[in-house]
Amino acid sequence: MRLQKYLAACGIASRRKCEAYILEGKVEVNGQVVQELGTKVEPGDKVTFGGKEVKLQEEYVYYMLNKPVGYVTTVQDEKQRQTVLDLVKDTKHRVYPVGRLDYNTSGLLLLTNDGELTYGLTHPKHHVNKCYEVKVQGVLSDEAKRALKEGVLIDGKMTYPAKVKVLRKGEKSTVFQLTIHEGRNRQVRKMCEAVGYPVLLLKRVSVGKLTLDDLELGCYRALTEREISYLKQISQNG
Ligand code: URA
């Protein structure tokens, strides 16, 4: 991209004004003053204006995906499995998942290119509630329910208190909602196993007050302005 266009795209000024800045010797590329209009900027070049680095302003996008089982949430997979990015093909933006869901977990996954929001939402100090619908093998006992609520030992560390709401008790299985605000590796599966109930199905149904509603499995949608403001707010508290 030509230097004056690049500076304008970075929000410095109009293209004509940027040309003037270049001619005045106010712009450096990779540490060298450049006064020639039309100099090409390549990816990786460091451009400074008045001594400060300028960068392209990326437009932030925010999506909610209903992740199916059978997709990894890493951006690349060494086993060549499908990744959630295969499901968001028709966006020109390079987004990445906020946190992770296991290969065998389905449900609500946020995707964005806003690194600050991702950092805030996944930081444990912000205590963002995540609600999972869990189907376990066996009929959940009151004792196990209490243990899940109070905290259980996984990987040598107690979990924080959680909320448990039983939805259905069958003869051989139980479906309940488990709400946690930590994001430890395979936390829900490990918590259930720790109290003696292997997980059969796991689906994330909400993050904070964002819910999947009628978003179809494998589909995604852009978040509304209101949802984005809400996420920004909860990722900054605390
Ligand atoms: N807890 C798990 O065990 N797996 C997930 O995918 C998310 C939370």
Residues whose N, C-alpha, C, O or C-beta is under 5 A from the ligand:
A	BS01	URA	R100 L101 D102 T105 R186 Q187 V188 R189 K190
